[in-house]
Amino acid sequence: MITGNKTPSPKKKSKDSLFTRVNKWLHLWLGLISGVIVLIVCITGCIWVFNDEIIGLLEPETKIEYQNKPVLTPSQLTTIAAKLYPDKVASYANYQQGRAINLNLRGKNEEGKRGSGTTLKINPYSGEVISKVVHKKGETDFFRFILNGHRFLWMPYEIGRPIVNYGTMIFVVLLITGLIWWYPKKWNKSTRDKSFKIKWGASFKRVNLDLHNVLGFYSLLFLLAIALTGMVYGIKWYSEGLYWVTSGGDTLKEFKRLESDSLQAKKFYTPERAMDIAWSKVIAKHPKSQGFYYNFPDTSKAKSTIGISVYPNAGQFYNSQGYTFDQHTLEQLKREDVYATSYAEAGFGGKLRKMNYDIHVGSILGFPGKVLAFLCSLIGASLPITGFLIWYGRKFKKKSKAKTESVANSGEKPLVKPILKVLNKEPEPA
């Protein structure tokens, strides 16, 4: 313990190498800068992971027991919708086995954007309309609010999105510098206990330090996977570079919107008939798929196409297969982006890119993976808090020590001992 005018020896001051000091400096200041961003992104990520399960609990009526028979065709869905809303047209539909079909409607002169318009939840076998939800313009539901916070911190998109993207990159650096700081110089029983165990019976400061170090270590690889896959969606150069490395030097082709041949409009099929034929073609190839998403062609736009994606496993997207058709001729249009190739036929880089979302939310391992992603994200949210408390506690302690040394150097006698003597003094006899 340092007392009086005694100062640390030069040997003690220089015991850390330059690399160690730089690593600690980066971990401290990058953590302070990005702490709030990491906290918000991780908390909203925790909630988003279980959005389907939470909606299922809140809307038990939308759970539909699987029946071994075909689900309603697109034209049957549009017929049901037209009876309720003759002034609206179908925009898109999505479905997961065991749940109702979500059919989104829009006004005839409106853009069909995801999350807007009117949503009907329909029994996929009987056609019963279970619920109707009208989305007002500018209105967001709870999970859309959570997703907006996760993606751009509820700020204007062009401002908040880069902050989240590069805040996530800083978090990756923090995880690496944290591992370096965590790694003991010597391995013995004491350092193993400090590195891998939380001493619950110790003081608050010690427990807080253990929570930061130990939980941070155990969740490190999972948090790295979540952060690195998240950056794919927002940082173009990183996304392209990652694909280049994992594919052996291939260039990531950009998604290009395909178009129908407008010169063939109204020559072959009605929109309803075209949609049903395209649907039957896809289902014939994937009769055991447990989910789908498809968009209806916008008949007011002659170049609009029919898009259908099928999901072999409910709740997973990595092995999905997408198809695009000309709405007039039903010719299958070929995409060239990485998602156009089937999972089975894709190379390593393509497989990894198709798995990106499932890795990000943990669903690549099914429900246990989502639980793991939830717990690791929760730990990720705690790291800025426990880290700040460690920094604040050490800074406060240093100030307290400096004040004590200042009093000692000035020659003034501290008042604590005299006061204690007075309090503890026995009363004199009367």
Secondary structure, 3 states (H helix, E strand, C coil): CCCCCCCCCHHHHCCCCHHHHHHHHHHHHHHHHHHHHHHHHHHHHHHHHCHHHHHHHHCHHHECCCCCCCCCCHHHHHHHHHHHCCCEEEEEEEEECCECEEEEEEECCCCCCCCCEEEEEECCCCCCEEEEEEECCCCCCHHHHHHHHHHHCCCCHHHHHHHHHHHHHHHHHHHHHHHHHHCCCCCCHHHHHHHHCCCCCCCHHHHHHHHHHHHHHHCHHHHHHHHHHHHHCCCHHHHHHHHHHHCCCCCCCCCCCCCCCHHHCCCCCCHHHHHHHHHHHHHHHCCCCCEEEEECCCCCCCCCEEEEEEECCCCCCCCCEEEEEECCCCCEECCCCHHHCCCCCCCHHHHHHHCHHHHHHCHHHHHHHHHHHHHHHHHHHHHHHHHHHHHHHHHHHHHHHHHHHHHHHHCCCCCHHHHHHHHHCCCCCC
